[in-house]
Amino acid sequence: MKESAAATPQGRLITAVLDILMAEGVRGVSARALAERAGASASAVNYHFGGREGLLAAAFEHASRQAAEWRTRVLAAAPEAAPPESLASWLQALIQDLCRQRSPILAVREFRQLAARMPSLRATAARDQAAADAFWSEVCARSGLPERCGATLSDFAAGATLVHGPEADWIQELPWLSQTCMRFAARLSGRRADLPGWDGWRANAERRGAASAGDWRPPTSEAAVRMLDAAIEIVGLHGVEGLTHRAVAQVATASLANVTHHFPSQASLVHATFRCLHERATEEGASNRRASPSSLSPRTIADSFVDFLLKPGGDLHPAATALEELILFSAREPELAGVARQLRAGRGEGSMRLLDEMVQAGDALDRLDAHMISTLLMGSIRGVYGLEPLERDAWLRPRARMNLEGLFGAGAASDAGEGCVSAVR
């Protein structure tokens, strides 16, 4: 923020929102916390912005402008043309820059998530999505790839910032990111002979205790299942800040004492909610196949993903938004650091169930492909947050099909045009 803007009461409040958002998430954005950080009265938010939602909207606009400035600087410093082989290293460097502590993209990531349940933020979210797509399309063009591959690259980068984020330990995670970017770039440009292996990042994940969901098992008691159903619904609709023992008791029609008995702490409640959600998402994704295993295709996987994410009419499935919420929340909580590592490094375990049976007329698919696809689809989800419910399916379904068909060389054109691979062959 420029000093002239930060010197105003409005500017100080916006700075305070961004600081709190990055440290604590939206749950920390209270009138008292804002007043303390901005050196203003508790009534200043209402006076200058008409309330908390107006302040959040203004802060989102500010963060989006900063993100646009970052994109402009990157392109101004980049060569006009580069060989496709350089895309992996460029992509890796850009993702690392996006994940730095004060990156405006990380603030935008928080606001995009909030737009899923706050309609007043959706217009800004949609504009930022379009700007991000345009930026990554230009990156593709300068790397010798068709500009329409930009949507695929945009979604992958958005997902990767969620997988790694400001808490990334790059000494441990850089080989993981590097191999994922190499695989992604090789598939995007159709270089089938240049696909790196996956053992390096997988070994790293195992060393960090993140190979799978661990020994946790879903609860079997009817009461606990009902409570976790309620917890998932609450997080999906109201965010993690709405997940309290009292809220679960109310939605699950259980006593507060009984909820506390099953989940003694906030951390244990969040932990169990994530674990249950992860298991269900994996199982539902596998059961949503609309073809037999012998004919499973990238398009089938894309449609399965969209059908899981969106309800009829375009409302978001609470389980899908809840998973995103928990990814962001767990990364900030020391008690949940292990859960965060498991979630981030274990991306793709569910996708692997589908990929094991996907028709592939060339190289075999492995867990690095599954991790890459999971990362890509995580980024795709963020695009629908800026849309109204009735617009979502028409935007997401052709995009998801194009992304997966492009990466895995489907012969047929999708609704959004030919895949990226077929276009560069």
C-alpha positions as a LaTeX table, in Angstrom:
\begin{tabular}{lrrr}
\hline
Residue & $x$ (\AA) & $y$ (\AA) & $z$ (\AA) \\
\hline
Met1 & 0.00 & 0.00 & 0.00 \\
Lys2 & 1.31 & 3.48 & $-0.80$ \\
Glu3 & 2.13 & 5.67 & 2.21 \\
Ser4 & $-0.45$ & 8.29 & 1.21 \\
Ala5 & $-3.17$ & 5.65 & 1.33 \\
Ala6 & $-1.88$ & 4.02 & 4.53 \\
Ala7 & $-1.89$ & 7.41 & 6.26 \\
Thr8 & $-5.66$ & 7.70 & 5.97 \\
Pro9 & $-8.06$ & 6.03 & 8.43 \\
Gln10 & $-9.47$ & 3.93 & 5.59 \\
Gly11 & $-5.98$ & 2.86 & 4.53 \\
Arg12 & $-4.99$ & 1.89 & 8.05 \\
Leu13 & $-8.13$ & $-0.21$ & 8.43 \\
Ile14 & $-7.48$ & $-1.99$ & 5.12 \\
Thr15 & $-3.88$ & $-2.67$ & 6.19 \\
Ala16 & $-5.18$ & $-4.03$ & 9.49 \\
Val17 & $-7.62$ & $-6.35$ & 7.70 \\
Leu18 & $-4.87$ & $-7.77$ & 5.49 \\
Asp19 & $-2.52$ & $-8.28$ & 8.45 \\
Ile20 & $-5.17$ & $-10.08$ & 10.50 \\
Leu21 & $-6.37$ & $-12.10$ & 7.53 \\
Met22 & $-2.93$ & $-13.50$ & 6.84 \\
Ala23 & $-2.24$ & $-14.28$ & 10.50 \\
Glu24 & $-5.60$ & $-15.55$ & 11.72 \\
Gly25 & $-8.01$ & $-15.79$ & 8.82 \\
Val26 & $-11.32$ & $-14.02$ & 8.57 \\
Arg27 & $-12.38$ & $-15.23$ & 12.01 \\
Gly28 & $-9.88$ & $-12.78$ & 13.52 \\
Val29 & $-11.35$ & $-9.76$ & 11.72 \\
Ser30 & $-13.35$ & $-8.24$ & 14.58 \\
Ala31 & $-14.13$ & $-4.61$ & 15.35 \\
Arg32 & $-11.93$ & $-4.73$ & 18.45 \\
Ala33 & $-8.96$ & $-6.31$ & 16.66 \\
Leu34 & $-9.24$ & $-3.83$ & 13.80 \\
Ala35 & $-9.42$ & $-0.88$ & 16.18 \\
Glu36 & $-6.31$ & $-2.03$ & 18.04 \\
Arg37 & $-4.24$ & $-2.58$ & 14.90 \\
Ala38 & $-5.40$ & 0.53 & 13.05 \\
Gly39 & $-5.37$ & 2.83 & 16.07 \\
Ala40 & $-8.99$ & 3.74 & 15.41 \\
Ser41 & $-12.25$ & 3.58 & 17.29 \\
Ala42 & $-14.44$ & 0.50 & 17.05 \\
Ser43 & $-17.04$ & 2.58 & 15.23 \\
Ala44 & $-14.61$ & 3.59 & 12.46 \\
Val45 & $-15.45$ & 0.50 & 10.39 \\
Asn46 & $-19.11$ & 1.45 & 10.23 \\
Tyr47 & $-18.32$ & 5.11 & 9.62 \\
His48 & $-15.90$ & 4.58 & 6.71 \\
Phe49 & $-17.17$ & 1.34 & 5.16 \\
Gly50 & $-20.71$ & 0.82 & 6.38 \\
Gly51 & $-19.74$ & $-2.29$ & 8.32 \\
Arg52 & $-17.42$ & $-5.29$ & 8.36 \\
Glu53 & $-18.57$ & $-6.63$ & 4.98 \\
Gly54 & $-17.92$ & $-3.29$ & 3.30 \\
Leu55 & $-14.43$ & $-3.19$ & 4.76 \\
Leu56 & $-13.72$ & $-6.73$ & 3.57 \\
Ala57 & $-14.90$ & $-5.77$ & 0.07 \\
Ala58 & $-12.59$ & $-2.73$ & 0.03 \\
Ala59 & $-9.66$ & $-4.79$ & 1.28 \\
Phe60 & $-10.31$ & $-7.39$ & $-1.43$ \\
Glu61 & $-10.26$ & $-4.68$ & $-4.10$ \\
His62 & $-6.97$ & $-3.43$ & $-2.71$ \\
Ala63 & $-5.41$ & $-6.90$ & $-2.62$ \\
Ser64 & $-6.63$ & $-7.58$ & $-6.16$ \\
Arg65 & $-4.97$ & $-4.38$ & $-7.40$ \\
Gln66 & $-1.73$ & $-5.42$ & $-5.72$ \\
Ala67 & $-1.97$ & $-8.82$ & $-7.39$ \\
Ala68 & $-2.45$ & $-7.11$ & $-10.76$ \\
Glu69 & 0.65 & $-5.01$ & $-10.12$ \\
Trp70 & 2.63 & $-8.17$ & $-9.34$ \\
Arg71 & 1.52 & $-9.76$ & $-12.61$ \\
Thr72 & 2.52 & $-6.64$ & $-14.54$ \\
Arg73 & 5.98 & $-6.61$ & $-12.94$ \\
Val74 & 6.54 & $-10.29$ & $-13.70$ \\
Leu75 & 5.69 & $-9.92$ & $-17.39$ \\
Ala76 & 7.73 & $-6.73$ & $-17.72$ \\
Ala77 & 10.81 & $-8.55$ & $-16.40$ \\
Ala78 & 10.27 & $-11.73$ & $-18.43$ \\
Pro79 & 11.57 & $-12.38$ & $-21.96$ \\
Glu80 & 9.10 & $-12.08$ & $-24.80$ \\
Ala81 & 9.82 & $-15.64$ & $-25.92$ \\
Ala82 & 11.27 & $-18.69$ & $-24.21$ \\
Pro83 & 11.53 & $-22.37$ & $-25.16$ \\
Pro84 & 8.78 & $-24.66$ & $-23.81$ \\
Glu85 & 11.46 & $-26.55$ & $-21.86$ \\
Ser86 & 11.90 & $-23.50$ & $-19.61$ \\
Leu87 & 8.26 & $-23.48$ & $-18.48$ \\
Ala88 & 8.80 & $-25.84$ & $-15.52$ \\
Ser89 & 11.53 & $-23.73$ & $-13.90$ \\
Trp90 & 9.62 & $-20.50$ & $-14.57$ \\
Leu91 & 6.44 & $-21.96$ & $-13.11$ \\
Gln92 & 8.31 & $-23.19$ & $-10.04$ \\
Ala93 & 9.85 & $-19.75$ & $-9.44$ \\
Leu94 & 6.50 & $-17.99$ & $-9.83$ \\
Ile95 & 4.75 & $-20.35$ & $-7.40$ \\
Gln96 & 7.49 & $-19.81$ & $-4.84$ \\
Asp97 & 7.07 & $-16.06$ & $-5.22$ \\
Leu98 & 3.30 & $-16.39$ & $-4.85$ \\
Cys99 & 3.79 & $-18.30$ & $-1.60$ \\
Arg100 & 6.00 & $-15.74$ & 0.12 \\
Gln101 & 4.63 & $-14.36$ & 3.37 \\
Arg102 & 3.35 & $-11.00$ & 2.11 \\
Ser103 & 2.26 & $-12.06$ & $-1.35$ \\
Pro104 & $-0.92$ & $-10.25$ & $-2.43$ \\
Ile105 & $-2.00$ & $-13.47$ & $-4.10$ \\
Leu106 & $-2.27$ & $-15.11$ & $-0.67$ \\
Ala107 & $-4.59$ & $-12.35$ & 0.50 \\
Val108 & $-6.63$ & $-12.76$ & $-2.68$ \\
Arg109 & $-6.78$ & $-16.49$ & $-1.96$ \\
Glu110 & $-8.44$ & $-15.76$ & 1.40 \\
Phe111 & $-10.96$ & $-13.36$ & $-0.13$ \\
Arg112 & $-11.78$ & $-15.76$ & $-2.97$ \\
Gln113 & $-12.63$ & $-18.37$ & $-0.36$ \\
Leu114 & $-14.82$ & $-15.88$ & 1.48 \\
Ala115 & $-16.66$ & $-14.97$ & $-1.74$ \\
Ala116 & $-18.16$ & $-18.47$ & $-1.77$ \\
Arg117 & $-20.44$ & $-17.40$ & 1.08 \\
Met118 & $-20.36$ & $-13.59$ & 0.73 \\
Pro119 & $-22.03$ & $-12.51$ & $-2.56$ \\
Ser120 & $-20.81$ & $-8.92$ & $-2.26$ \\
Leu121 & $-17.25$ & $-10.14$ & $-2.98$ \\
Arg122 & $-18.07$ & $-12.16$ & $-6.08$ \\
Ala123 & $-17.67$ & $-9.42$ & $-8.68$ \\
Thr124 & $-14.12$ & $-8.72$ & $-7.50$ \\
Ala125 & $-13.40$ & $-12.46$ & $-7.37$ \\
Ala126 & $-14.60$ & $-12.89$ & $-10.96$ \\
Arg127 & $-12.47$ & $-9.97$ & $-12.18$ \\
Asp128 & $-9.42$ & $-11.33$ & $-10.41$ \\
Gln129 & $-9.99$ & $-14.79$ & $-11.92$ \\
Ala130 & $-10.15$ & $-13.27$ & $-15.40$ \\
Ala131 & $-6.97$ & $-11.29$ & $-14.73$ \\
Ala132 & $-5.17$ & $-14.39$ & $-13.47$ \\
Asp133 & $-6.25$ & $-16.38$ & $-16.53$ \\
Ala134 & $-4.99$ & $-13.61$ & $-18.81$ \\
Phe135 & $-1.64$ & $-13.54$ & $-17.01$ \\
Trp136 & $-1.08$ & $-17.29$ & $-17.25$ \\
Ser137 & $-2.22$ & $-17.27$ & $-20.88$ \\
Glu138 & 0.55 & $-14.78$ & $-21.57$ \\
Val139 & 3.03 & $-17.02$ & $-19.73$ \\
Cys140 & 1.94 & $-19.85$ & $-22.03$ \\
Ala141 & 2.24 & $-17.69$ & $-25.13$ \\
Arg142 & 5.78 & $-16.64$ & $-24.18$ \\
Ser143 & 6.66 & $-20.30$ & $-23.60$ \\
Gly144 & 5.52 & $-21.37$ & $-27.06$ \\
Leu145 & 2.22 & $-22.90$ & $-25.95$ \\
Pro146 & $-1.29$ & $-21.94$ & $-27.10$ \\
Glu147 & $-2.81$ & $-19.19$ & $-25.00$ \\
Arg148 & $-5.83$ & $-21.38$ & $-24.26$ \\
Cys149 & $-3.54$ & $-23.51$ & $-22.09$ \\
Gly150 & $-3.51$ & $-20.51$ & $-19.75$ \\
Ala151 & $-6.65$ & $-21.66$ & $-17.94$ \\
Thr152 & $-4.98$ & $-24.98$ & $-17.11$ \\
Leu153 & $-1.83$ & $-23.23$ & $-15.93$ \\
Ser154 & $-3.88$ & $-20.71$ & $-13.94$ \\
Asp155 & $-5.74$ & $-23.45$ & $-12.08$ \\
Phe156 & $-2.57$ & $-25.41$ & $-11.36$ \\
Ala157 & $-0.81$ & $-22.35$ & $-9.93$ \\
Ala158 & $-3.82$ & $-21.51$ & $-7.75$ \\
Gly159 & $-3.89$ & $-25.05$ & $-6.41$ \\
Ala160 & $-0.14$ & $-25.11$ & $-5.78$ \\
Thr161 & $-0.29$ & $-21.95$ & $-3.65$ \\
Leu162 & $-2.86$ & $-23.74$ & $-1.51$ \\
Val163 & $-0.77$ & $-26.92$ & $-1.28$ \\
His164 & 2.42 & $-25.07$ & $-0.27$ \\
Gly165 & 1.52 & $-21.58$ & 0.95 \\
Pro166 & 3.47 & $-19.23$ & 3.22 \\
Glu167 & 4.17 & $-22.01$ & 5.71 \\
Ala168 & 6.17 & $-24.01$ & 3.16 \\
Asp169 & 9.51 & $-25.42$ & 4.29 \\
Trp170 & 11.30 & $-25.05$ & 0.99 \\
Ile171 & 14.32 & $-27.08$ & 2.08 \\
Gln172 & 11.97 & $-30.05$ & 2.28 \\
Glu173 & 9.35 & $-29.06$ & $-0.28$ \\
Leu174 & 11.36 & $-27.64$ & $-3.17$ \\
Pro175 & 12.15 & $-31.06$ & $-4.73$ \\
Trp176 & 8.47 & $-31.93$ & $-4.39$ \\
Leu177 & 7.35 & $-28.70$ & $-6.13$ \\
Ser178 & 10.10 & $-29.02$ & $-8.72$ \\
Gln179 & 9.10 & $-32.54$ & $-9.76$ \\
Thr180 & 5.42 & $-31.63$ & $-9.85$ \\
Cys181 & 6.12 & $-28.61$ & $-12.08$ \\
Met182 & 8.33 & $-30.70$ & $-14.36$ \\
Arg183 & 5.61 & $-33.33$ & $-14.75$ \\
Phe184 & 2.93 & $-30.69$ & $-15.30$ \\
Ala185 & 4.95 & $-28.81$ & $-17.93$ \\
Ala186 & 5.88 & $-32.04$ & $-19.72$ \\
Arg187 & 2.26 & $-33.16$ & $-19.94$ \\
Leu188 & 1.02 & $-29.69$ & $-20.88$ \\
Ser189 & 3.41 & $-29.50$ & $-23.84$ \\
Gly190 & 3.03 & $-33.16$ & $-24.84$ \\
Arg191 & 6.64 & $-34.19$ & $-24.12$ \\
Arg192 & 5.83 & $-37.78$ & $-23.19$ \\
Ala193 & 9.51 & $-38.82$ & $-23.21$ \\
Asp194 & 10.36 & $-36.14$ & $-20.65$ \\
Leu195 & 8.19 & $-37.22$ & $-17.70$ \\
Pro196 & 10.13 & $-37.28$ & $-14.40$ \\
Gly197 & 9.55 & $-39.95$ & $-11.80$ \\
Trp198 & 7.70 & $-39.50$ & $-8.55$ \\
Asp199 & 9.81 & $-41.28$ & $-5.92$ \\
Gly200 & 11.50 & $-38.13$ & $-4.67$ \\
Trp201 & 8.45 & $-36.18$ & $-3.60$ \\
Arg202 & 6.72 & $-39.31$ & $-2.36$ \\
Ala203 & 9.63 & $-40.24$ & $-0.13$ \\
Asn204 & 9.55 & $-36.70$ & 1.26 \\
Ala205 & 5.84 & $-37.03$ & 2.01 \\
Glu206 & 6.43 & $-40.30$ & 3.82 \\
Arg207 & 9.26 & $-38.83$ & 5.89 \\
Arg208 & 6.91 & $-36.09$ & 7.02 \\
Gly209 & 4.32 & $-38.63$ & 8.12 \\
Ala210 & 1.96 & $-37.63$ & 5.35 \\
Ala211 & 1.66 & $-40.70$ & 3.16 \\
Ser212 & $-2.05$ & $-41.16$ & 3.82 \\
Ala213 & $-4.82$ & $-40.45$ & 6.28 \\
Gly214 & $-2.97$ & $-42.50$ & 8.88 \\
Asp215 & $-4.63$ & $-44.76$ & 11.40 \\
Trp216 & $-7.70$ & $-42.59$ & 11.92 \\
Arg217 & $-10.99$ & $-44.34$ & 11.25 \\
Pro218 & $-14.42$ & $-42.76$ & 10.84 \\
Pro219 & $-16.58$ & $-42.93$ & 13.97 \\
Thr220 & $-19.14$ & $-45.68$ & 14.10 \\
Ser221 & $-21.54$ & $-44.37$ & 16.72 \\
Glu222 & $-24.67$ & $-42.76$ & 15.34 \\
Ala223 & $-24.25$ & $-39.73$ & 17.59 \\
Ala224 & $-20.67$ & $-39.03$ & 16.48 \\
Val225 & $-21.55$ & $-39.45$ & 12.80 \\
Arg226 & $-24.42$ & $-37.00$ & 13.20 \\
Met227 & $-22.10$ & $-34.50$ & 14.90 \\
Leu228 & $-19.53$ & $-34.72$ & 12.11 \\
Asp229 & $-22.28$ & $-34.33$ & 9.51 \\
Ala230 & $-23.23$ & $-31.13$ & 11.31 \\
Ala231 & $-19.59$ & $-29.98$ & 11.54 \\
Ile232 & $-19.04$ & $-30.42$ & 7.79 \\
Glu233 & $-22.22$ & $-28.51$ & 7.00 \\
Ile234 & $-21.24$ & $-25.69$ & 9.35 \\
Val235 & $-17.74$ & $-25.31$ & 7.90 \\
Gly236 & $-19.04$ & $-25.46$ & 4.33 \\
Leu237 & $-21.68$ & $-22.81$ & 4.91 \\
His238 & $-20.08$ & $-20.54$ & 7.52 \\
Gly239 & $-16.37$ & $-21.24$ & 7.48 \\
Val240 & $-14.18$ & $-22.63$ & 10.22 \\
Glu241 & $-14.98$ & $-19.61$ & 12.37 \\
Gly242 & $-18.51$ & $-20.95$ & 12.65 \\
Leu243 & $-17.36$ & $-24.37$ & 13.87 \\
Thr244 & $-17.93$ & $-24.40$ & 17.62 \\
His245 & $-19.10$ & $-27.12$ & 19.97 \\
Arg246 & $-22.27$ & $-25.14$ & 20.59 \\
Ala247 & $-23.02$ & $-24.81$ & 16.86 \\
Val248 & $-22.50$ & $-28.55$ & 16.33 \\
Ala249 & $-24.78$ & $-29.32$ & 19.26 \\
Gln250 & $-27.50$ & $-27.13$ & 17.79 \\
Val251 & $-27.32$ & $-28.49$ & 14.23 \\
Ala252 & $-26.93$ & $-32.12$ & 15.36 \\
Thr253 & $-29.67$ & $-31.75$ & 18.02 \\
Ala254 & $-27.26$ & $-33.04$ & 20.64 \\
Ser255 & $-26.30$ & $-31.79$ & 24.07 \\
Leu256 & $-23.22$ & $-29.60$ & 24.42 \\
Ala257 & $-21.84$ & $-32.07$ & 26.96 \\
Asn258 & $-22.16$ & $-34.93$ & 24.49 \\
Val259 & $-20.35$ & $-33.02$ & 21.74 \\
Thr260 & $-17.57$ & $-32.15$ & 24.16 \\
His261 & $-17.36$ & $-35.77$ & 25.25 \\
His262 & $-16.69$ & $-36.91$ & 21.68 \\
Phe263 & $-14.45$ & $-33.95$ & 20.76 \\
Pro264 & $-12.82$ & $-32.48$ & 23.90 \\
Ser265 & $-11.08$ & $-29.55$ & 22.17 \\
Gln266 & $-11.49$ & $-27.28$ & 19.17 \\
Ala267 & $-8.43$ & $-28.92$ & 17.63 \\
Ser268 & $-9.90$ & $-32.41$ & 18.03 \\
Leu269 & $-13.18$ & $-31.26$ & 16.49 \\
Val270 & $-11.42$ & $-29.72$ & 13.48 \\
His271 & $-9.13$ & $-32.75$ & 13.16 \\
Ala272 & $-12.03$ & $-35.22$ & 13.16 \\
Thr273 & $-14.03$ & $-33.04$ & 10.75 \\
Phe274 & $-11.16$ & $-32.98$ & 8.29 \\
Arg275 & $-10.53$ & $-36.69$ & 8.52 \\
Cys276 & $-14.17$ & $-37.56$ & 8.03 \\
Leu277 & $-14.46$ & $-35.12$ & 5.14 \\
His278 & $-11.36$ & $-36.46$ & 3.44 \\
Glu279 & $-12.63$ & $-40.03$ & 3.62 \\
Arg280 & $-16.06$ & $-39.11$ & 2.30 \\
Ala281 & $-14.71$ & $-36.99$ & $-0.55$ \\
Thr282 & $-12.51$ & $-39.86$ & $-1.68$ \\
Glu283 & $-15.34$ & $-42.38$ & $-1.54$ \\
Glu284 & $-17.87$ & $-40.10$ & $-3.23$ \\
Gly285 & $-15.43$ & $-39.20$ & $-6.00$ \\
Ala286 & $-14.96$ & $-42.88$ & $-6.75$ \\
Ser287 & $-18.69$ & $-43.65$ & $-6.66$ \\
Asn288 & $-19.60$ & $-40.79$ & $-9.01$ \\
Arg289 & $-18.09$ & $-42.51$ & $-12.07$ \\
Arg290 & $-20.47$ & $-42.42$ & $-14.97$ \\
Ala291 & $-18.66$ & $-45.09$ & $-17.00$ \\
Ser292 & $-17.36$ & $-48.56$ & $-16.37$ \\
Pro293 & $-13.70$ & $-48.87$ & $-15.31$ \\
Ser294 & $-12.84$ & $-50.15$ & $-18.79$ \\
Ser295 & $-13.93$ & $-46.85$ & $-20.38$ \\
Leu296 & $-13.00$ & $-44.33$ & $-17.69$ \\
Ser297 & $-11.63$ & $-41.20$ & $-19.38$ \\
Pro298 & $-10.28$ & $-37.76$ & $-18.44$ \\
Arg299 & $-13.70$ & $-36.31$ & $-19.30$ \\
Thr300 & $-15.39$ & $-38.78$ & $-16.95$ \\
Ile301 & $-13.07$ & $-37.74$ & $-14.13$ \\
Ala302 & $-13.75$ & $-34.06$ & $-14.88$ \\
Asp303 & $-17.51$ & $-34.60$ & $-14.81$ \\
Ser304 & $-17.22$ & $-36.62$ & $-11.60$ \\
Phe305 & $-15.36$ & $-33.71$ & $-10.01$ \\
Val306 & $-17.95$ & $-31.15$ & $-11.12$ \\
Asp307 & $-20.83$ & $-33.34$ & $-9.97$ \\
Phe308 & $-19.23$ & $-33.65$ & $-6.55$ \\
Leu309 & $-18.54$ & $-29.93$ & $-6.23$ \\
Leu310 & $-21.87$ & $-28.53$ & $-7.44$ \\
Lys311 & $-25.38$ & $-29.41$ & $-6.42$ \\
Pro312 & $-28.19$ & $-29.19$ & $-9.00$ \\
Gly313 & $-28.81$ & $-25.47$ & $-9.45$ \\
Gly314 & $-25.18$ & $-24.55$ & $-8.83$ \\
Asp315 & $-24.97$ & $-24.33$ & $-5.05$ \\
Leu316 & $-21.64$ & $-25.54$ & $-3.74$ \\
His317 & $-21.53$ & $-28.86$ & $-1.96$ \\
Pro318 & $-20.67$ & $-28.03$ & 1.70 \\
Ala319 & $-18.14$ & $-30.86$ & 1.81 \\
Ala320 & $-16.13$ & $-29.34$ & $-1.05$ \\
Thr321 & $-15.98$ & $-25.84$ & 0.42 \\
Ala322 & $-15.36$ & $-27.26$ & 3.88 \\
Leu323 & $-12.25$ & $-29.05$ & 2.65 \\
Glu324 & $-10.87$ & $-25.78$ & 1.29 \\
Glu325 & $-11.66$ & $-24.00$ & 4.54 \\
Leu326 & $-9.89$ & $-26.65$ & 6.59 \\
Ile327 & $-6.78$ & $-26.52$ & 4.41 \\
Leu328 & $-6.36$ & $-22.82$ & 5.14 \\
Phe329 & $-7.29$ & $-23.09$ & 8.81 \\
Ser330 & $-5.08$ & $-26.06$ & 9.69 \\
Ala331 & $-2.01$ & $-24.35$ & 8.23 \\
Arg332 & $-2.31$ & $-21.55$ & 10.83 \\
Glu333 & $-2.89$ & $-23.66$ & 13.91 \\
Pro334 & 0.18 & $-25.15$ & 15.66 \\
Glu335 & $-1.95$ & $-27.94$ & 17.13 \\
Leu336 & $-3.01$ & $-28.93$ & 13.63 \\
Ala337 & 0.40 & $-28.67$ & 11.94 \\
Gly338 & 0.54 & $-32.43$ & 11.46 \\
Val339 & $-2.92$ & $-32.48$ & 9.91 \\
Ala340 & $-1.92$ & $-29.67$ & 7.56 \\
Arg341 & 1.16 & $-31.57$ & 6.39 \\
Gln342 & $-0.84$ & $-34.74$ & 5.86 \\
Leu343 & $-3.46$ & $-32.90$ & 3.87 \\
Arg344 & $-1.02$ & $-31.01$ & 1.68 \\
Ala345 & 1.38 & $-33.86$ & 0.96 \\
Gly346 & $-1.36$ & $-36.45$ & 0.62 \\
Arg347 & $-3.18$ & $-34.68$ & $-2.20$ \\
Gly348 & $-3.99$ & $-37.15$ & $-4.92$ \\
Glu349 & $-4.62$ & $-40.27$ & $-2.87$ \\
Gly350 & $-8.30$ & $-40.18$ & $-3.82$ \\
Ser351 & $-7.56$ & $-39.27$ & $-7.43$ \\
Met352 & $-5.30$ & $-42.30$ & $-7.67$ \\
Arg353 & $-8.32$ & $-44.57$ & $-7.33$ \\
Leu354 & $-9.65$ & $-43.13$ & $-10.55$ \\
Leu355 & $-6.34$ & $-42.93$ & $-12.37$ \\
Asp356 & $-5.60$ & $-46.58$ & $-11.70$ \\
Glu357 & $-8.44$ & $-47.36$ & $-14.11$ \\
Met358 & $-8.26$ & $-44.45$ & $-16.55$ \\
Val359 & $-7.87$ & $-45.40$ & $-20.19$ \\
Gln360 & $-4.42$ & $-44.26$ & $-21.26$ \\
Ala361 & $-3.03$ & $-44.98$ & $-24.69$ \\
Gly362 & 0.58 & $-44.31$ & $-23.80$ \\
Asp363 & 2.56 & $-43.91$ & $-20.61$ \\
Ala364 & 1.31 & $-45.28$ & $-17.31$ \\
Leu365 & $-0.14$ & $-42.94$ & $-14.71$ \\
Asp366 & 1.34 & $-42.75$ & $-11.23$ \\
Arg367 & 0.88 & $-40.95$ & $-7.94$ \\
Leu368 & 2.66 & $-37.83$ & $-9.11$ \\
Asp369 & 0.02 & $-37.54$ & $-11.84$ \\
Ala370 & $-2.65$ & $-38.01$ & $-9.18$ \\
His371 & $-1.09$ & $-35.31$ & $-6.99$ \\
Met372 & $-0.81$ & $-33.00$ & $-10.00$ \\
Ile373 & $-4.47$ & $-33.53$ & $-10.95$ \\
Ser374 & $-5.62$ & $-32.99$ & $-7.38$ \\
Thr375 & $-3.64$ & $-29.74$ & $-7.25$ \\
Leu376 & $-5.14$ & $-28.65$ & $-10.57$ \\
Leu377 & $-8.71$ & $-29.35$ & $-9.48$ \\
Met378 & $-8.18$ & $-27.51$ & $-6.20$ \\
Gly379 & $-7.32$ & $-24.46$ & $-8.27$ \\
Ser380 & $-10.36$ & $-24.95$ & $-10.51$ \\
Ile381 & $-12.67$ & $-24.81$ & $-7.49$ \\
Arg382 & $-11.55$ & $-21.28$ & $-6.69$ \\
Gly383 & $-12.85$ & $-19.99$ & $-9.99$ \\
Val384 & $-16.48$ & $-20.78$ & $-9.20$ \\
Tyr385 & $-16.43$ & $-18.74$ & $-5.99$ \\
Gly386 & $-16.78$ & $-15.54$ & $-7.99$ \\
Leu387 & $-19.84$ & $-16.77$ & $-9.91$ \\
Glu388 & $-23.51$ & $-16.90$ & $-9.08$ \\
Pro389 & $-24.86$ & $-20.43$ & $-8.62$ \\
Leu390 & $-26.60$ & $-20.69$ & $-12.01$ \\
Glu391 & $-23.39$ & $-19.69$ & $-13.82$ \\
Arg392 & $-21.08$ & $-22.22$ & $-12.21$ \\
Asp393 & $-21.68$ & $-25.45$ & $-14.10$ \\
Ala394 & $-21.45$ & $-23.76$ & $-17.51$ \\
Trp395 & $-18.10$ & $-22.23$ & $-16.51$ \\
Leu396 & $-16.53$ & $-25.14$ & $-14.65$ \\
Arg397 & $-17.52$ & $-28.28$ & $-16.58$ \\
Pro398 & $-15.96$ & $-27.37$ & $-19.96$ \\
Arg399 & $-12.93$ & $-25.95$ & $-18.18$ \\
Ala400 & $-12.34$ & $-29.09$ & $-16.12$ \\
Arg401 & $-12.77$ & $-31.24$ & $-19.24$ \\
Met402 & $-10.34$ & $-29.10$ & $-21.23$ \\
Asn403 & $-7.79$ & $-29.18$ & $-18.41$ \\
Leu404 & $-7.72$ & $-32.96$ & $-18.03$ \\
Glu405 & $-8.15$ & $-33.80$ & $-21.72$ \\
Gly406 & $-5.37$ & $-31.36$ & $-22.57$ \\
Leu407 & $-2.96$ & $-32.84$ & $-20.06$ \\
Phe408 & $-3.68$ & $-36.45$ & $-20.92$ \\
Gly409 & $-3.97$ & $-36.16$ & $-24.67$ \\
Ala410 & $-7.64$ & $-36.88$ & $-25.36$ \\
Gly411 & $-8.23$ & $-37.15$ & $-29.05$ \\
Ala412 & $-11.64$ & $-35.51$ & $-29.09$ \\
Ala413 & $-12.09$ & $-31.78$ & $-28.65$ \\
Ser414 & $-13.92$ & $-30.64$ & $-25.55$ \\
Asp415 & $-16.68$ & $-28.07$ & $-25.36$ \\
Ala416 & $-14.05$ & $-25.42$ & $-24.68$ \\
Gly417 & $-11.81$ & $-26.32$ & $-27.63$ \\
Glu418 & $-8.99$ & $-28.76$ & $-28.28$ \\
Gly419 & $-6.76$ & $-29.75$ & $-25.43$ \\
Cys420 & $-3.35$ & $-28.14$ & $-25.06$ \\
Val421 & $-1.42$ & $-31.29$ & $-25.96$ \\
Ser422 & $-3.12$ & $-31.82$ & $-29.29$ \\
Ala423 & $-2.64$ & $-28.17$ & $-30.11$ \\
Val424 & 1.14 & $-28.26$ & $-29.81$ \\
Arg425 & 1.73 & $-31.57$ & $-31.55$ \\
\hline
\end{tabular}
